């Protein structure tokens, strides 16, 4: 099946209201199809109740809909029976959960954690906190000007002291699809636990957690057509069973007395309190929608739209694209000579083009590039060549505007 972005766009109510909008900030969040919105509304309209609590009919309906999404998530990443899916509020909470509970399980003074210079802040700050707490050292795989990992010295970065390796699967700045399998193999050889931040890769093609051989994989619902406020941590059940809870409260317990408590089974051990029920159910509808299109079809279409975008942007005078990785997703970060990214984003907005301007929660990358910020255009299934032309026209208008100032 060949993906048609104009047909797909008809499924998104926002584009019916904003008919001339070129939404190119998909690495930040994606728009929501009507079926996802309807599924969330259906929960609130027809069976709004808490899960795992009531034995009445709408409570059982809510629990069934909520729990059935776990199977869809595991199937999405081709997980086997060795893995469990845990609901969180987003990729950030998933990583913080691991930085708290996995660190408590495996770290001691003098150990090392390895991440990369390419990480989103949510995969840097929690590990800085963990290192400070446990007396560990945080090490980084450096990046090159092409926007790729420099793994030439990897043998000195992964040692017997390495206990945790946490790395981004696809860059939110360069779009780089990273060689995570190679790093995972080296990490496993020294007994380290491996975490993949797949927030940027999950929406764009097939991700096989067994083939990647990581211990944990994290991502967010809102970057894959689902609601905000729901994230996923898929991890090896054996390790999750050994990890202490992240938060205490209802549902995550088995027994509670005045003196002590015992914990529920995985995954509920890590899901304290009333969960994000509507968001999880909406995410299930988003997964169904993506599966109906086909992840292979999405990946194939995105390769085509990326090639068109790179070609047309390269023809804009004074435009510099940051990074030129060999394997890349649909993210382009760039600058336009003499125009501050925030000014440029405002002019593009006047042309109904929505892009991201800033450091993209990746200040170490900006420092490496020696720039305060960049413009980022990121594409998804409802973007067409028309959107790219609209972006290019807006950029040319900005050049004309600043040339006469």
MISENU-893094 format. One record per residue (C-alpha): y, z negated, x; residue in three letters. Coordinates in steps of 0.25 Angstrom, whole numbers, plus 5000, padded with zeros to 4 digits. Example, Ala and Ser with C-alpha at 12.3 -4.5 7.8 and 13.67 -1.06 7.14 Angstrom:
BEGIN
498249695049Ala
499649715055Ser
END
This chain:
BEGIN
500050005000Unk
501450045005Unk
502449935003Unk
503649984995Unk
504849884997Unk
505649944985Unk
504449914976Unk
504249774982Unk
505749744981Unk
505549754966Unk
504749624966Unk
505949544971Unk
506949494961Unk
508049474972Unk
508049614975Unk
508249654961Unk
509549564961Unk
509949604974Unk
509649754974Unk
510449794987Unk
509949674995Unk
509249705008Unk
508549575011Unk
508249575026Unk
508049425028Unk
506549415025Unk
506249335038Unk
507049225032Unk
506449235018Unk
505949345008Unk
506249374994Unk
505349334983Unk
504549434974Unk
504549404959Unk
503149364959Unk
503449244968Unk
504649204960Unk
503749214947Unk
502649134953Unk
503649014957Unk
504249024943Unk
502849024936Unk
502548894943Unk
503848824938Unk
503748884924Unk
502248874922Unk
501548764930Unk
502648684937Unk
501948554942Unk
501448494955Unk
500248534962Unk
499048444965Unk
499448334955Unk
499348374941Unk
498048404934Unk
498748464922Unk
498648614921Unk
500048664927Unk
499748564938Unk
498448634941Unk
499048774940Unk
500148734950Unk
499148674960Unk
498248804958Unk
499448894961Unk
499948814973Unk
498548794980Unk
498148944977Unk
499248984987Unk
498548924999Unk
497449024998Unk
498449144997Unk
499149085010Unk
497849075017Unk
497349215013Unk
498749265017Unk
498549225032Unk
497049255031Unk
496649105034Unk
495249055033Unk
494648925029Unk
495148855042Unk
496648865037Unk
497448785026Unk
498748825020Unk
499848715019Unk
501148735010Unk
502448695017Unk
503848725014Unk
503948835024Unk
503648875038Unk
504548765043Unk
503848655036Unk
502548715041Unk
502948715055Unk
503548575054Unk
502248525048Unk
501448575060Unk
502448525070Unk
502248385063Unk
500848375060Unk
500148465070Unk
501048405081Unk
500548265077Unk
499148315078Unk
499148385092Unk
500348355100Unk
500548245111Unk
501548215122Unk
501548335132Unk
501048445123Unk
501648575121Unk
502048655109Unk
502248805110Unk
503148895101Unk
504049015104Unk
505549055106Unk
505349135094Unk
505149025084Unk
505848995071Unk
506548855072Unk
505448805062Unk
504448825073Unk
505348765084Unk
505948645079Unk
504748575074Unk
504048585087Unk
505248535094Unk
505148415086Unk
503648395088Unk
503848415103Unk
504948305103Unk
504048215095Unk
502748225103Unk
503348245117Unk
502848395118Unk
503448515124Unk
503848645116Unk
503648775123Unk
504148915119Unk
503549055120Unk
504849135125Unk
505249265118Unk
505649395124Unk
506849485121Unk
505949565113Unk
505649455103Unk
504249425108Unk
503549305114Unk
503549305129Unk
502149255131Unk
502049285146Unk
502049145150Unk
501149095138Unk
500149025147Unk
501248925151Unk
501648905137Unk
500248875131Unk
499648765139Unk
498648655137Unk
499848575132Unk
500148665120Unk
499648605107Unk
500448685097Unk
500948835097Unk
501848875086Unk
502349015085Unk
503049115076Unk
502149235071Unk
503349325069Unk
504749305073Unk
505849285063Unk
506849335073Unk
506149455080Unk
505049485070Unk
504049475082Unk
502649465078Unk
502149375089Unk
500849375097Unk
500349245091Unk
498849265092Unk
499049265108Unk
499749135108Unk
498849075098Unk
497649105107Unk
498249045119Unk
498648925111Unk
497248905105Unk
496748905120Unk
497448775123Unk
497148715109Unk
498548725103Unk
498848735089Unk
499548865084Unk
500548885073Unk
501149015068Unk
502449025061Unk
502149145052Unk
503349145043Unk
503749275047Unk
502449345048Unk
501649305036Unk
502549385026Unk
502349515034Unk
500949545037Unk
499549485038Unk
499449355045Unk
497949305049Unk
497949165053Unk
496549165058Unk
496849285066Unk
498049225072Unk
497249095075Unk
498349005073Unk
498248855068Unk
499448865058Unk
500248965052Unk
501548945044Unk
502449025035Unk
503449025024Unk
503349075009Unk
504749125008Unk
504549225019Unk
503449295012Unk
504049314998Unk
503749174993Unk
504649054989Unk
505448964999Unk
504948825001Unk
503448855004Unk
502848875018Unk
501348885023Unk
500648815034Unk
499248875036Unk
498448795046Unk
497048765051Unk
496448665042Unk
495748585053Unk
497048565060Unk
497848535047Unk
496748425044Unk
497048355057Unk
498548365056Unk
499348245050Unk
500248275037Unk
501648325038Unk
502248255027Unk
501748135018Unk
501748125003Unk
501048164991Unk
499848264991Unk
499648265006Unk
498848125004Unk
497448095000Unk
497647944999Unk
498847855000Unk
498847705001Unk
499947605006Unk
499347605020Unk
498947745023Unk
498747885017Unk
497747995019Unk
497948145019Unk
497648255009Unk
496848375014Unk
497448495020Unk
498348565016Unk
498848455006Unk
498948355018Unk
500248435022Unk
500848455008Unk
501548325004Unk
502248314991Unk
502448414980Unk
502348554987Unk
503148684985Unk
502248724973Unk
503148834968Unk
503348894981Unk
501948894985Unk
501548964972Unk
502649064974Unk
502149094988Unk
500749124983Unk
501449234974Unk
502149284987Unk
500749294994Unk
500149374982Unk
501349474983Unk
501249494998Unk
499749514997Unk
499949614986Unk
500849694995Unk
499849675007Unk
500249615020Unk
499849735027Unk
500749825019Unk
501949725021Unk
501749735036Unk
501649885037Unk
502949895028Unk
503649795037Unk
503349875050Unk
503949995044Unk
505249925039Unk
505349855052Unk
505349995060Unk
506350055050Unk
507249925052Unk
507249925067Unk
507450075068Unk
508750075059Unk
509249945065Unk
509150005079Unk
510150115075Unk
511250015071Unk
512250015083Unk
512349875090Unk
511149815083Unk
510149745092Unk
508749695087Unk
508249575094Unk
506849575098Unk
505849695099Unk
504449635098Unk
503249725098Unk
502749665085Unk
503749635075Unk
503949605060Unk
505149635051Unk
506249555057Unk
507349615065Unk
508449525072Unk
509649595077Unk
511149585080Unk
512249685078Unk
513149695090Unk
514449625088Unk
514149565075Unk
513749425073Unk
512449415065Unk
513049325054Unk
514149425052Unk
513249545052Unk
512349475041Unk
513549445032Unk
513949595033Unk
512449635030Unk
512449545018Unk
513649625013Unk
512749745013Unk
511649665006Unk
510749645018Unk
510249515020Unk
509849475034Unk
509749345042Unk
510849315053Unk
510649195062Unk
509649135072Unk
508449145062Unk
508049005065Unk
507649045079Unk
508749005088Unk
507949005101Unk
507749155098Unk
509249175096Unk
509549095109Unk
508549185116Unk
509249315111Unk
510549255115Unk
511149275101Unk
511649175090Unk
510949255079Unk
510349385074Unk
510249465062Unk
508849475056Unk
508349575046Unk
506949545041Unk
506149635032Unk
505149625021Unk
504349695011Unk
505549725001Unk
506449785012Unk
506549935014Unk
507250035023Unk
508450025013Unk
508649885017Unk
508649925032Unk
509650035029Unk
510549925022Unk
510449835034Unk
510849945043Unk
511949985035Unk
512449845034Unk
512349835049Unk
513149965051Unk
514249915042Unk
514349785050Unk
514549875062Unk
515649945056Unk
516349825050Unk
516349755064Unk
516749875071Unk
518149875063Unk
518349725065Unk
END
